[in-house]
Amino acid sequence: MAGCCEIPGRGGRKKDVFSGCMLCGKALRYELIAVPRRCAVCGEEALSDAVCENGHFVCNACHAAGLDQFFIPSLLRSEEKDPLALLEQVMALPQVHMHGPEHHAIVPCVLLTAWHNNGGAGDLKTMLSAALSRGRQVPGGTCGYWGVCGAAAGAGIYMSVLTGSNPVNREAWPIPMELTSRCLKRLAEVGGPRCCKRTSRLCVAEAAAFTAERFAISMPLGKTACGYMSENRECIGVKCPFFPHGGKEREA
């Protein structure tokens, strides 16, 4: 299932159109049933239950195009041990939008990088490639329709790469499930509606705690304050754990 994505062309975004449809900035309209739509960027057809108010649809593949080119090299060079700090660095890149399926791959990749930089075993380049491949397969719109947030799925992908979990691995199979369920519980406690920045931060923090418990690899977690409130039509303001202290709550 694909969504109306936020990109004016492959590999970049318009600085003045960061949220909503990246072709025109209009809000997205979510419908009950997915229907075939033609991507306004690549021309390919895909099932989608979302389209912007002007009728634009951009497929998930175009939305997340170039992921391996724009942030994987920086993660391979990074010595940062705090996965939240890494997350903020990646989310600040111009190719990352307010909302979008790229977050599903970013979450496991920053966690794997922090794992590696804190002494965790494994070849980072190989692990990032695996996480990126799996993250691209998580469909958009999972939070509202499927009840499984893409950021929580990203945390599960991180753990599946670490443990070698797959559909037939009896020992490792439950471990990513446990982490994903903990992430979903935390997301439900904070509440919605959507915010890819909030859910990504919450899932990264939960995954770091889970990693310390299961593998005795401690990842430092610094404090972070959101700077995207004005860009998010659905911002929950002071109810968000990352709403800046003393900040002005976004008007509905």
C-alpha positions in Angstrom: 0.0 0.0 0.0 1.6 3.3 -1.1 0.9 6.8 0.1 0.9 10.3 -1.5 4.4 11.2 -0.8 6.4 14.4 -0.3 9.0 14.8 -2.9 9.2 17.1 -6.0 11.6 14.8 -7.8 14.1 12.0 -7.1 16.7 12.8 -4.4 15.5 16.1 -3.0 12.8 18.3 -1.7 11.7 21.9 -2.0 12.7 23.8 1.1 9.4 25.7 1.1 7.3 22.5 0.7 8.4 20.3 3.6 5.0 19.0 4.9 2.0 17.6 3.0 2.2 16.9 -0.7 5.7 17.9 -1.9 4.4 18.7 -5.3 2.0 21.4 -4.1 2.0 21.5 -0.3 -1.6 20.5 0.0 -2.8 18.2 2.8 -3.2 14.5 2.2 -6.6 12.9 2.0 -6.9 9.3 3.4 -9.6 7.1 1.9 -11.1 3.8 3.1 -10.1 1.7 0.1 -6.8 1.7 -1.8 -7.2 2.2 -5.6 -4.6 2.2 -8.4 -2.9 5.6 -8.9 -0.2 6.7 -11.2 2.9 8.2 -9.6 3.4 11.9 -10.6 7.2 11.4 -10.5 8.1 8.0 -12.1 4.7 7.3 -13.9 4.5 3.8 -12.3 1.1 2.6 -11.0 0.6 1.5 -7.4 -2.3 0.9 -5.0 -2.8 3.9 -2.7 -5.4 4.9 -0.2 -4.0 8.4 0.1 -3.8 11.3 -2.3 -3.3 15.1 -1.9 -6.2 17.6 -2.2 -5.0 18.4 -5.7 -5.0 14.8 -6.7 -1.2 14.2 -6.7 0.2 10.8 -5.8 3.9 10.0 -5.5 4.9 6.3 -4.8 6.9 5.2 -1.8 9.8 4.2 -4.1 10.2 7.8 -5.3 9.7 9.2 -1.8 12.6 7.2 -0.5 14.7 7.3 -3.6 18.5 7.6 -3.0 18.4 6.6 0.7 21.6 4.7 0.4 23.3 7.6 -1.3 22.4 10.4 1.1 22.7 9.1 4.6 24.4 5.6 4.7 27.9 7.1 3.9 27.5 9.6 6.7 26.6 6.9 9.2 29.5 4.8 8.1 31.8 7.7 8.9 30.1 8.7 12.1 31.6 8.0 15.6 28.4 9.2 17.4 27.3 6.9 20.1 24.0 8.5 20.9 21.3 7.1 18.6 18.9 10.0 19.3 21.7 12.5 18.2 22.3 10.4 15.1 18.5 10.4 14.4 18.4 14.2 14.6 21.3 14.5 12.2 19.7 12.3 9.6 16.3 13.8 9.9 17.8 17.3 9.4 19.1 16.3 5.9 17.2 18.0 3.1 16.0 14.7 1.6 14.0 13.8 4.7 10.5 15.1 4.9 8.2 15.9 7.8 6.4 12.5 7.3 7.3 9.6 5.1 8.4 6.0 4.7 12.1 7.0 4.7 11.8 7.0 8.5 11.1 3.3 8.5 14.7 2.7 7.2 16.3 5.6 9.1 15.3 4.2 12.6 17.1 0.8 12.2 20.1 2.3 10.5 20.8 4.9 13.2 20.3 2.2 15.9 22.7 -0.2 14.2 25.3 2.6 13.9 25.0 3.4 17.6 25.2 -0.3 18.4 28.5 -0.5 16.4 29.9 2.7 17.8 29.2 1.5 21.4 31.2 -1.7 20.8 28.5 -4.0 19.3 29.7 -6.8 17.1 29.1 -7.1 13.3 30.1 -5.5 10.0 28.3 -2.1 10.0 28.1 -1.8 6.2 26.5 -5.2 5.8 24.0 -4.6 8.7 23.0 -1.2 7.2 22.4 -2.7 3.8 20.2 -5.3 5.4 18.3 -2.8 7.4 17.8 -0.5 4.5 16.5 -3.3 2.3 14.0 -4.4 5.0 13.0 -0.8 5.8 12.0 -0.1 2.3 9.5 -3.0 2.4 7.5 -1.5 5.2 4.4 0.1 3.6 3.4 3.7 4.2 0.3 4.5 6.2 0.9 1.7 8.6 0.0 3.7 11.7 -3.6 4.6 10.9 -4.6 1.6 8.9 -2.6 -1.4 10.2 -2.1 -0.3 13.8 1.6 -0.9 13.4 3.7 2.3 13.2 6.5 2.2 10.7 9.0 3.5 13.2 8.2 0.6 15.5 8.6 -1.8 12.6 12.0 -0.1 12.0 13.0 -0.9 15.6 12.0 -4.5 15.0 14.1 -4.5 11.8 17.1 -3.3 13.9 16.7 -6.2 16.3 16.1 -8.7 13.5 19.4 -7.7 11.9 21.2 -8.0 15.2 19.8 -11.4 16.1 19.7 -12.9 12.7 15.9 -13.3 13.1 13.9 -14.7 10.1 10.6 -16.5 9.7 12.1 -19.9 10.5 14.7 -19.0 13.2 13.1 -20.5 16.4 15.4 -18.8 18.9 15.6 -15.3 17.4 12.1 -15.0 16.0 10.4 -13.6 19.2 13.1 -11.0 20.1 12.2 -8.4 17.4 8.5 -9.0 18.2 9.1 -8.2 21.8 10.9 -4.9 21.0 8.2 -3.9 18.4 5.5 -4.6 21.0 7.3 -2.4 23.6 7.6 0.4 21.0 3.9 0.2 20.1 2.9 0.3 23.8 5.0 3.4 24.3 3.6 5.1 21.2 0.0 4.3 22.3 0.8 5.8 25.7 1.8 9.1 24.1 -1.0 9.0 21.6 -1.5 10.4 18.2 -2.2 11.5 15.5 0.8 10.8 13.4 4.2 12.4 13.7 7.1 10.6 12.1 9.6 12.6 14.1 8.0 11.8 17.5 7.4 8.1 16.8 11.0 7.7 15.5 12.5 9.3 18.6 10.3 7.2 20.9 11.2 4.0 19.2 14.9 4.7 19.1 14.8 5.4 22.9 12.9 2.3 23.6 15.2 0.2 21.4 18.2 1.6 23.2 16.8 0.6 26.6 15.9 -2.9 25.2 19.5 -3.3 23.9 21.0 -2.5 27.3 18.7 -5.0 29.0 19.2 -7.9 26.5 22.8 -7.4 25.3 24.5 -5.2 28.0 25.4 -2.6 25.3 24.6 0.8 26.7 23.8 3.6 24.3 23.9 7.1 25.8 20.7 9.1 25.2 20.9 12.8 25.3 17.9 15.1 25.6 16.3 16.4 22.4 13.8 19.1 21.7 11.7 19.1 18.6 12.1 21.9 16.0 9.4 20.7 13.6 6.2 21.9 15.4 5.3 24.5 12.8 5.8 22.1 10.0 3.4 19.4 11.4 -0.3 20.1 10.9 -1.0 17.3 13.4 1.4 18.4 16.1 0.1 17.5 19.6 2.1 20.3 21.2 2.8 20.1 25.0 1.5 16.5 25.0 4.6 15.5 23.1 7.6 14.4 25.2 9.9 16.3 22.8 8.0 19.6 22.8 10.5 22.2 23.7 10.4 23.7 27.2 8.8 27.1 27.1 7.7 26.6 23.5 4.5 28.0 22.2 1.9 25.3 21.6 0.9 25.0 17.9 -2.6 26.3 17.3 -5.1 23.8 15.9 
